[in-house]
Amino acid sequence: MRDSIIVALDTDAHTALALARTLQGRVRWLKVGMTLYYAEGPEIVARLRDLGFSVFVDLKLHDIPHQVRGAAREIAHLGGGMFTVHAAGGRAMMEAAVLGACEGSAECGFDTPDVLAVTVLTSMDEVALAEVGVAGPVGAQVAALTSLARQAGVQGVVCSPHEATAARETFGPEALVVTPGVRPAGADRGDQVRVATPADAIAAGASHLVIGRPITEAVDPGAAVDRIVREG
């Protein structure tokens, strides 16, 4: 369970680094999302990696293939272990991300980062999808984008725990199925709509669990991780 937990550091560099030091030896993965990356820049990835962590760079790239290829190359230069693109950007864009990741790792000597395709954000439901022109249930949209992502050659997808089983069936046993929207029993949902407990997410087929505020806002973040591991 410990190696499956990805702690989301959606904060400033000082707080993020303090949390990272607290969590050394308790988790393997830390997530750098937009808030932290845009505040501190690429250096934060290297600083967390230097503390011994694998870093999930969650910038959800979504642009023309040429731009995404270049961005993927630069993320690989930083030594990121995984990064995200929006599956809605299309097959060519996702293929460009995979190509850029391979190019970047060849240039710098780091392992090639895994590319994850974001399907439907866990803050969205059918009403929110309809507002952006997507009719039908969330599950159907996740399934369509998961199939497209597999064709594009990415290493896995990001989806809610509710769609993890279907994603696992589409991609197979070795794929990465990363699930945000994971909350320990009794925790506040925040702005997440489609949520599950860590144990339920793993049982559904998730390979990794993105957990932020239940850990980072806890009085004792390390103890919070230990409780989640015990519950799982």
DRENNULO-98489 format. One record per atom (N, C-alpha, C, O, CB): residue in three letters; y, x, z. Coordinates in steps of 0.02 Angstrom, whole numbers, plus 50000, padded with zeros to 5 digits. Each point is the difference from the previous one (the first is absolute). Glycine has a CB too. Example, Ala and Ser with C-alpha at 12.3 -4.5 7.8 and 13.67 -1.06 7.14 Angstrom:
2
ALA497165066050390
ALA500594995550000
ALA500605004550000
ALA499995005250033
ALA499424985350029
SER501125007749902
SER500595004250003
SER500554996150037
SER500555002550008
SER499135003449884
This chain:
232
MET499395004150000
MET500614995950000
MET500635004350000
MET500494998349966
MET498884992750095
ARG500645014549977
ARG500615004150005
ARG500235002449931
ARG500594999949984
ARG499075003750131
ASP499864998749844
ASP500195002649934
ASP500194994449952
ASP500275001349946
ASP498965008250073
SER500644984250000
SER500204994449958
SER500704997650014
SER500304996549959
SER498515000250037
ILE501475005050062
ILE500664997650020
ILE500555004149966
ILE499985006250002
ILE499564990050108
ILE500935000449858
ILE500605003149972
ILE500594997350040
ILE500164994149996
ILE499325007249887
VAL500865003150154
VAL500564997750041
VAL500645000349957
VAL500185005249974
VAL499264998950132
ALA500894990249889
ALA500614999449959
ALA500605002350041
ALA500174997050051
ALA499324993549884
LEU500835014850041
LEU500585002850035
LEU500654997549966
LEU500315003749962
LEU499025006650073
ASP500854983649978
ASP500604997149969
ASP500605001050046
ASP500244995350031
ASP499054996249908
THR500945014850064
THR500525001750047
THR500375006249975
THR499915002049943
THR499434993150152
ASP501075008049948
ASP500355006149980
ASP499545006050013
ASP499484999450031
ASP501644995449995
ALA499095011249949
ALA499595006050004
ALA499875002150072
ALA499435001850017
ALA501025001749873
HIS500064996250153
HIS499905002250069
HIS499474995950035
HIS499555002750032
HIS501655000949972
THR498854989849988
THR499514995550032
THR499315000949967
THR499495000050035
THR501424991849993
ALA499085008849906
ALA499375000749964
ALA499635006350022
ALA499404999850011
ALA501094994149892
LEU499875011650103
LEU499685006350019
LEU499764999850073
LEU499485002750016
LEU501245003449902
ALA499674990650125
ALA499794999250070
ALA499364995850004
ALA499545001650037
ALA501664999350001
LEU498784993749923
LEU499404995949998
LEU499415003949973
LEU499444999550026
LEU501264990349959
ALA499425014149963
ALA499475003949970
ALA499695004850051
ALA499395000750004
ALA501174998449885
ARG499865004250150
ARG499745004750050
ARG499604996350053
ARG499505002550025
ARG501485005149955
THR499244986450037
THR499634996050049
THR499324998049974
THR499524999450038
THR501564996350006
LEU498875003349890
LEU499394997549970
LEU499535005449974
LEU499474998549974
LEU501174991549995
GLN499555016350038
GLN499575005549978
GLN499324999550036
GLN499974999350061
GLN501045008049916
GLY498464993249985
GLY499334999550028
GLY499754992950008
GLY499424998950016
GLY500815011650041
ARG500214984649932
ARG499804992950008
ARG499914996549934
ARG499574995649993
ARG501045004250114
VAL499785002149843
VAL499934997249933
VAL500055005649948
VAL500265005450015
VAL500224983450024
ARG499285009749902
ARG500055004849945
ARG500604998649956
ARG500335004649976
ARG498434996850027
TRP501374992149985
TRP500484998049948
TRP500654997450030
TRP500004996450049
TRP499045000949877
LEU501525004650042
LEU500654997250014
LEU500304997549934
LEU499905003149948
LEU500275004650152
LYS500194986849904
LYS500324997249940
LYS500755001250000
LYS500344998450049
LYS498764992949946
VAL501145011449951
VAL500725000749988
VAL500194994849949
VAL499835000549941
VAL500175012050085
GLY500364982449996
GLY500234994849955
GLY500735001049979
GLY500285005450011
GLY498924986850044
MET501085002749916
MET500685000649972
MET500525001750052
MET500435004249989
MET499244987749924
THR500305004950145
THR500515001050051
THR500055007450019
THR500545002949999
THR499264985650044
LEU499635014549974
LEU500005007050021
LEU500135004749942
LEU500385004850007
LEU498824992250084
TYR500505001849852
TYR500075004449943
TYR500735000149975
TYR500275005449986
TYR498534992449982
TYR501504996450027
TYR500684999849974
TYR500505002750050
TYR500545002449981
TYR499154987749951
ALA500155009650132
ALA500445002850051
ALA499955007550004
ALA500515003450011
ALA499384986050053
GLU499515013349928
GLU499895007150014
GLU499815004149939
GLU500045006250002
GLU499614990350110
GLY500155000349835
GLY499845003749939
GLY499295002750000
GLY499624999050048
GLY501575003949943
PRO498635000649955
PRO499315002449992
PRO499775004850055
PRO499405000450013
PRO500774998349866
GLU500285004750153
GLU499805004950050
GLU499594996950056
GLU499585003450030
GLU501455003049943
ILE499084987350042
ILE499644996950056
ILE499254999949987
ILE499605000450047
ILE501404992549978
VAL498805006649912
VAL499285000149983
VAL499705006850019
VAL499475000450030
VAL500724991449876
ALA500165013550075
ALA499765006850015
ALA499995001250076
ALA499545003350025
ALA500915000749865
ARG500044993550145
ARG500035001250073
ARG499424996550035
ARG499705002850047
ARG501544998349947
LEU498594992949985
LEU499434996550030
LEU499345003349980
LEU499545000650041
LEU501124988749957
ARG499305012949940
ARG499405003549978
ARG499915006550040
ARG499435001850017
ARG500704993249868
ASP500425008550129
ASP499965006250039
ASP499754998850071
ASP499765004650033
ASP501175000049897
LEU499144989250095
LEU499754998350067
LEU499254998449998
LEU499704998550051
LEU501434997249980
GLY498585004649909
GLY499284999049995
GLY499794993149976
GLY499404998450000
GLY500505009750088
PHE500574987849891
PHE499844993249979
PHE499924999549924
PHE500295003949962
PHE500334991850137
SER498974999549880
SER500014997849930
SER500554994849994
SER500084995750044
SER498665006749940
VAL501634997849962
VAL500594995849993
VAL499924995149942
VAL499865001949943
VAL500865007250105
PHE499374984649968
PHE499994994549952
PHE500724998649980
PHE500394997450041
PHE498534997650008
VAL501265006649890
VAL500694999149976
VAL500044993249967
VAL499774999049944
VAL500395013650038
ASP500144982750053
ASP499994993049980
ASP500684998049972
ASP500394996650033
ASP498745000850054
LEU501015004749850
LEU500634998449968
LEU499934994549949
LEU500504997749972
LEU499865014050047
LYS499034986049967
LYS499884994449955
LYS500375000949933
LYS500434996049982
LYS499414996550118
LEU499995012849865
LEU500335001649937
LEU499924994349950
LEU499454997149993
LEU500355015150027
HIS500744986249945
HIS499984994549952
HIS500565001349950
HIS500584998350012
HIS498954993350073
ASP500295011449858
ASP500505001949950
ASP499645001149934
ASP499404998649995
ASP501365006850093
ILE499594997149863
ILE499675001649937
ILE499515005750011
ILE500105004050045
ILE500914992149888
PRO498465004350026
PRO499495005150012
PRO500275007150005
PRO499775003850042
PRO499464988949898
HIS501255009150020
HIS500285006850002
HIS500285001750068
HIS499885005450027
HIS500374993849852
GLN500134996150150
GLN500305001250066
GLN499465000350055
GLN500045004350044
GLN501004989849917
VAL498475001650034
VAL499484999850051
VAL499575006449996
VAL499795002750051
VAL500204984749946
ARG499885014849943
ARG499635006349992
ARG500375005850034
ARG499695003950036
ARG499834992049855
GLY501135004550099
GLY500395005350031
GLY500024999450076
GLY499945005050035
GLY500744995649862
ALA499404993350127
ALA500014998950073
ALA499335001850031
ALA499985003050054
ALA500884988049931
ALA498605007149982
ALA499335001750025
ALA499905007550003
ALA499705002650047
ALA499864986649906
ARG500685014349997
ARG499945007349999
ARG500365003050060
ARG499755004750032
ARG500194995249842
GLU500654997550142
GLU500385002750056
GLU499674998450067
GLU500025004150046
GLU501034994849886
ILE498664995250074
ILE499644998450062
ILE499415004750009
ILE499865002250056
ILE500484985749933
ALA499315013749957
ALA499455004850005
ALA500255006850022
ALA499665003450038
ALA499734990449872
HIS501205008250067
HIS500305006450021
HIS500125000250075
HIS499985005450030
HIS500564995649858
LEU499574993350142
LEU500144999750072
LEU499375000450042
LEU500035001250060
LEU500974992049915
GLY498425005949994
GLY499385000150037
GLY499824993350030
GLY499604999650047
GLY500625012149978
GLY500064982949948
GLY499814993450023
GLY499274998649985
GLY499745002149948
GLY501434993950035
GLY498495000550062
GLY499304998649991
GLY499864993749960
GLY499504999549965
GLY500305006350140
MET500654989349901
MET499954993749963
MET500714997749986
MET500475001650037
MET498414995250018
PHE501204999449891
PHE500654996849988
PHE499894993549961
PHE499474998949971
PHE501115012450029
THR499934984650000
THR499944993249972
THR500434998949938
THR500545002849993
THR499224993350121
VAL499964999849842
VAL500374997249944
VAL499894992550000
VAL499504997750029
VAL500395013149902
HIS500554985550038
HIS499894992849995
HIS499554998549940
HIS500155002049944
HIS500984995750108
ALA498314999049961
ALA499554998149946
ALA500364995749948
ALA499825000149941
ALA499215000450138
ALA501474995749942
ALA500374995749954
ALA500395004049948
ALA500244997249952
ALA499854994450139
GLY499965015049919
GLY500335004249950
GLY499595000949937
GLY500255002349949
GLY500305003650143
GLY498804992349911
GLY499595000149940
GLY499535005949995
GLY500075005050036
GLY500844989049910
ARG498625005350009
ARG499485005149993
ARG500285006849980
ARG499815005250028
ARG499394985849942
ALA501245009149980
ALA500285006449977
ALA500375003650055
ALA499955006150006
ALA500144989249879
MET500275001050156
MET500375003150055
MET499525003050051
MET500115005550024
MET500824986449959
MET498535004450034
MET499525002750048
MET499645006149973
MET499875004850036
MET499994983750011
GLU499975011349889
GLU499695005949968
GLU500475006050003
GLU499785005650010
GLU499564986949915
ALA501305006350066
ALA500495005450003
ALA500045003050070
ALA500095006050009
ALA500564988649900
ALA499285001150142
ALA500005002450069
ALA499415004650014
ALA500085005350031
ALA500504984350004
VAL498835008549940
VAL499405004150009
VAL500105006749965
VAL499825005250027
VAL499454984549981
LEU501005010249931
LEU500115006149962
LEU500505004550036
LEU499895006150006
LEU499864987749887
GLY500805003350131
GLY500505004050036
GLY499735003150063
GLY500165005750016
GLY500704986949937
ALA498725003750082
ALA499705002750062
ALA499565006149984
ALA500025005050036
ALA500014983650016
CYS499585010849895
CYS499575005649980
CYS500415006149978
CYS499845005650017
CYS499284986249948
GLU501415007049997
GLU500435005449977
GLU500335003550060
GLU500025006250003
GLU500194987749889
GLY500045002250154
GLY500355002950057
GLY499545004250044
GLY500205005550022
GLY500574985049975
SER498645007150015
SER499535003750042
SER499795006549966
SER499905005150034
SER499704984250018
ALA500325010649882
ALA499815006049963
ALA500555005350004
ALA499865006050000
ALA499434987049923
GLU501335004750080
GLU500565004650001
GLU500115003250069
GLU500235005650004
GLU500294987649907
CYS499305003250143
CYS500175002450067
CYS499405002150042
CYS500095003450050
CYS500894989349944
GLY498425005349986
GLY499415002050037
GLY499784995350054
GLY499475001250031
GLY500875010149944
PHE500034983450038
PHE499774995050049
PHE499464995749968
PHE499944999649939
PHE501195000350117
ASP498464996949987
ASP499524995249974
ASP500384994349965
ASP500554998250019
ASP498635004750074
THR500514994349856
THR500314994649963
THR500054993850044
THR499494997750027
THR500075006949864
PRO501034992650117
PRO500064993950041
PRO499674994149967
PRO499984999549939
PRO501085004950109
ASP498694991049993
ASP499724993849975
ASP500564995149984
ASP500494999450037
ASP498465002550031
VAL500974994649877
VAL500484995049978
VAL499744993150020
VAL499444998149984
VAL500955009249919
LEU500034989050133
LEU499824993350022
LEU500464994949966
LEU500615000949998
LEU498985003650114
ALA500124990249863
ALA500394994849967
ALA500124994350049
ALA499534997050026
ALA499995006149862
VAL501114995450125
VAL500194994450043
VAL499914993549961
VAL500264999449945
VAL500565007850120
THR498814988149963
THR499874993749966
THR500544994850018
THR500504999449965
THR498265003250036
VAL501134993850054
VAL500504995150023
VAL500205001950071
VAL499575001050043
VAL499944989849883
LEU501135009850086
LEU500245001950066
LEU499764995150054
LEU499954994049987
LEU501065011349959
THR498844997450113
THR499744995650053
THR500534995450028
THR499844995550039
THR499355013349989
SER501444992149953
SER500534995450021
SER500044993949954
SER500404995550013
SER500225014150035
MET498984990349898
MET500064994749950
MET499424995150006
MET499435001950016
MET501175005949908
ASP499554985950061
ASP499494994849995
ASP500094996449933
ASP500375002449957
ASP499594996050170
GLU499694996049863
GLU500054996549936
GLU500714997849983
GLU500205000149942
GLU498634996150075
VAL501545001750034
VAL500694997849988
VAL500425005849975
VAL500374999349952
VAL499524992050138
ALA500045014549942
ALA500385005949979
ALA499805002349930
ALA500435002049961
ALA499685001450159
LEU499244996349865
LEU499785001849933
LEU500304995349947
LEU500225002249947
LEU498725002450101
ALA501074989049968
ALA500274995149952
ALA500745001449987
ALA500244998849944
ALA498934992650096
GLU501195011050010
GLU500715001549992
GLU500125005649949
GLU500535000449970
GLU499664995950148
VAL499315008049873
VAL500085005549951
VAL499594998649937
VAL499875004649961
VAL500335003550133
GLY499594985649897
GLY499694998049937
GLY499265000849996
GLY499714999649946
GLY501335003450005
VAL498624998150106
VAL499275000750000
VAL499704993650030
VAL500074998750059
VAL500005014049952
ALA499594983549947
ALA499694993850023
ALA499295001350023
ALA499675004549975
ALA501064988949947
GLY499045002650125
GLY499315000550023
GLY499945003550067
GLY500505002350028
GLY499154997949854
PRO499755000250145
PRO499895002850066
PRO500095007650002
PRO499935003449949
PRO499294987250073
VAL500935011950037
VAL500085007250009
VAL499375003749979
VAL500035005249966
VAL500774992750128
GLY498624999549926
GLY499375003449986
GLY499905001249926
GLY499745005349980
GLY499794989650121
ALA500665000449858
ALA499915000749928
ALA500455005549973
ALA499805003849956
ALA499904984150035
GLN500925012550034
GLN500455005349977
GLN499765006950022
GLN500035004849962
GLN500924986950042
VAL498815008750058
VAL499735006450024
VAL499405002149959
VAL499945005949982
VAL500474991450134
ALA499154998049868
ALA499415001549959
ALA500195002649931
ALA499715004949976
ALA499664986450087
ALA501135005549906
ALA500215002149933
ALA500305007050001
ALA499855004149957
ALA500364983950014
LEU500205013350079
LEU500325006650004
LEU499505005450021
LEU500055005749978
LEU501034988750050
THR498435003850014
THR499485004850019
THR499595002049940
THR499855005949991
THR500114989250123
SER499865000149844
SER499625001549940
SER500395004549953
SER499735004749971
SER499694984350040
LEU501225009749981
LEU500435004149958
LEU500065007150028
LEU499985004949962
LEU500664984850003
ALA499425010850100
ALA500065006650032
ALA499375004149989
ALA500035006049987
ALA500734989150099
ARG498675001749919
ARG499375003649989
ARG499965002649929
ARG499795005649988
ARG499644987250098
GLN500795003149866
GLN500015002249930
GLN500465005949989
GLN499885004249957
GLN499864984150009
ALA500805012050074
ALA500495005449992
ALA499775006550032
ALA500315005249988
ALA500584986150012
GLY498575008550039
GLY499745006250028
GLY500295002350065
GLY499925005850019
GLY499884997249867
VAL500554992550149
VAL500255001950066
VAL499425000250050
VAL499454997549985
VAL501694997549989
GLN498995007850084
GLN499465001050049
GLN499894994150047
GLN499524999850038
GLN500725012249955
GLY500214983250005
GLY499914994250044
GLY500614995549999
GLY500455000849959
GLY498815006050113
VAL500744988449973
VAL500534995150002
VAL500254999050071
VAL499675001850049
VAL499844992549851
VAL501085002850104
VAL500284997650063
VAL500004992449996
VAL500294997149954
VAL500435013450064
CYS498974986350031
CYS499984992850002
CYS499944997850072
CYS499885004150044
CYS499594995349842
SER500634994250127
SER499924997650068
SER499264999950018
SER499575000049956
SER501484993050034
PRO498795007050075
PRO499304999650020
PRO499644993949971
PRO499395000049993
PRO500915005950110
HIS500084988949881
HIS499704993849975
HIS499695001049930
HIS499544996449981
HIS501294997150086
GLU499425011549896
GLU499735001349933
GLU499595006449998
GLU499795002149946
GLU501194992050006
ALA498895009050105
ALA499665006450001
ALA499284999649974
ALA499785004549964
ALA500934998750132
THR498944991449921
THR499314999449978
THR499964999749924
THR499585003349969
THR500144990750137
ALA500715002049863
ALA499994999449927
ALA500215006649968
ALA499715002049949
ALA500554985850060
ALA500235015650020
ALA500215006549972
ALA499445005150004
ALA499895003849953
ALA501294993750081
ARG498475002550021
ARG499435004650008
ARG499454998549949
ARG499715004749972
ARG500554996350151
GLU499614992849864
GLU499504998249950
GLU500215002149930
GLU499585002049960
GLU500084988350112
THR500985009349914
THR500255002049933
THR499975007549991
THR499795002449947
THR500954987650052
PHE499475013850051
PHE500065007349994
PHE499365003850018
PHE499895005449974
PHE501314993250051
GLY498394998650019
GLY499405003550019
GLY500065003550067
GLY500545000150030
GLY499215001349851
PRO499705001550143
PRO499975002650069
PRO500435006150013
PRO500185001350057
PRO498704994249946
GLU501295008349945
GLU500375006350011
GLU500764999149995
GLU500375004650015
GLU498655001449940
ALA501204988250025
ALA500724998949989
ALA500384999650065
ALA499724998650053
ALA500014995449842
LEU500925007250101
LEU500454999150056
LEU500264992949999
LEU500274997749950
LEU500055014650049
VAL499604984250056
VAL500284993350009
VAL500435000350062
VAL499754999850056
VAL499254994349887
VAL501655006450047
VAL500485001050055
VAL500334993450016
VAL500284996749957
VAL499925015350008
THR499764986250099
THR500244993450020
THR500575000550051
THR499895001950057
THR498984993449921
PRO501745003050001
PRO500534998650049
PRO499884993150029
PRO499494996849986
PRO501345010649952
GLY499644990350103
GLY499904993450030
GLY499455000050052
GLY499684994950011
GLY500724999949884
VAL499495010950136
VAL499495000650052
VAL500344999950068
VAL500455004050013
VAL498785002549910
ARG500564988950120
ARG500294999250066
ARG499454999450052
ARG499534996149991
ARG501484998449959
PRO499035009350104
PRO499524999050055
PRO500034992850025
PRO500514996749993
PRO499595015450039
ALA499364985649997
ALA499974993250026
ALA500584998750047
ALA500115003950047
ALA498654996049941
GLY501614994750001
GLY500554998150043
GLY500675003149982
GLY500504998350031
GLY498675000350055
ALA500855006049865
ALA500625003349982
ALA500444995549957
ALA499754995549966
ALA499675015650039
ASP501234990049998
ASP500484996249960
ASP499895001549926
ASP499905005749981
ASP500944994650114
ARG499184994549863
ARG499915000949928
ARG500615003149966
ARG499935002949947
ARG499314987450055
GLY501355009250028
GLY500605002549968
GLY500114996249935
GLY499974993949998
GLY499875017450054
ASP500304992549893
ASP500134996849936
ASP499384999749955
ASP500054998549941
ASP501135005550067
GLN498244997450022
GLN499384999749962
GLN499734992850000
GLN500044996650050
GLN499705015549979
VAL500004985749915
VAL499734993349993
VAL499235000050003
VAL499714996250038
VAL501295000649894
ARG498695007550029
ARG499275000249995
ARG499755005950041
ARG500005005749976
ARG500024989049908
VAL499775004050177
VAL499835005350047
VAL499284999350024
VAL499684994849990
VAL501525005950046
ALA498555004649996
ALA499334999950031
ALA499985005450053
ALA500435004450002
ALA499034991349891
THR500055003950150
THR499905005250051
THR499695006149966
THR499714999549946
THR500164991850147
PRO500185014649939
PRO499685006049972
PRO499264999149987
PRO499755002049947
PRO501105004850112
ALA498794990449988
ALA499274999149992
ALA499854995449941
ALA499535001449962
ALA500325000450161
ASP500534992949870
ASP499884995349945
ASP500165003349932
ASP499654998849951
ASP500614991650126
ALA500275013649921
ALA500185003449938
ALA499465004849978
ALA499835000349941
ALA501384998550088
ILE498525005150017
ILE499465004749984
ILE499384996249977
ILE499685001949951
ILE500785006350133
ALA499394986449951
ALA499414996049981
ALA500074997049931
ALA499514998949965
ALA500314998550155
ALA500815001249860
ALA500134997049935
ALA499955005049943
ALA499974998149942
ALA500764993750114
GLY499265014849961
GLY499945005049948
GLY500565005049996
GLY500005004249955
GLY499384987549984
ALA501095008150107
ALA500565004749999
ALA499755007150016
ALA499575000950043
ALA501224989949991
SER499485014149931
SER499865007050016
SER500535002850047
SER499865004450040
SER499584997049848
HIS501184995950107
HIS500555002450042
HIS500424994050022
HIS500074995149964
HIS499945016049975
LEU500274989550121
LEU500404994850030
LEU500705002650013
LEU500095005050036
LEU498894989950017
VAL501525002049918
VAL500705001950013
VAL500254996150060
VAL500034993849999
VAL500175008849878
ILE499985001050175
ILE500244996850062
ILE500645003550021
ILE500015006150007
ILE498814990750030
GLY501704999449971
GLY500645002950018
GLY500244998350070
GLY499845003550048
GLY500434996149834
ARG500104994950123
ARG500344998350062
ARG499554999350061
ARG500225002050054
ARG500594992549876
PRO498585002850064
PRO499584999750060
PRO499855006950031
PRO499845000550059
PRO499654989349893
ILE500585015550008
ILE499925006850025
ILE500675003350013
ILE500125002550055
ILE498804998449884
THR501524999050012
THR500625003950005
THR500494997150050
THR500425003650027
THR499434999749856
GLU500114990150131
GLU500454997050049
GLU499674999150068
GLU500304997150045
GLU500274997149861
ALA498835008250101
ALA499654999650065
ALA500315004950050
ALA500275005249980
ALA498664991349962
VAL501045001850121
VAL500245004650052
VAL499635006649997
VAL500305005350009
VAL499994984950064
ASP499075009549914
ASP499585006049993
ASP499634999449933
ASP499464997049998
ASP500415004350129
PRO500405001649819
PRO499684999349934
PRO499295002749998
PRO499574997149967
PRO501555003849983
GLY498765004650084
GLY499325002750001
GLY499504995350031
GLY499454999249975
GLY501045012150030
ALA499714985750050
ALA499564995150034
ALA499904993949955
ALA499464997050001
ALA500945007150112
ALA500124994049850
ALA499934994349954
ALA499475001449947
ALA499614995649983
ALA501595001450037
VAL498805009149953
VAL499485002049951
VAL499324999650033
VAL499534997349970
VAL501285010249970
ASP499134995250120
ASP499355000050034
ASP499744992850010
ASP499404998849994
ASP500915012050064
ARG500144984649959
ARG499794993050009
ARG499744997049935
ARG499504996549998
ARG501345002250095
ILE499525002849852
ILE499794997549935
ILE499315002749981
ILE499584996349973
ILE501635002849992
VAL498685007350048
VAL499355003049985
VAL499454996750041
VAL499464998649974
VAL501115012349999
ARG499574987850090
ARG499494996750042
ARG499854993049975
ARG499434997850000
ARG500955009050098
GLU500154989549882
GLU499914993249975
GLU499614999949935
GLU499644995249985
GLU501415001650071
GLY499025008549905
GLY499685000249934
GLY499275001750003
GLY499675000349949
GLY501405002950004
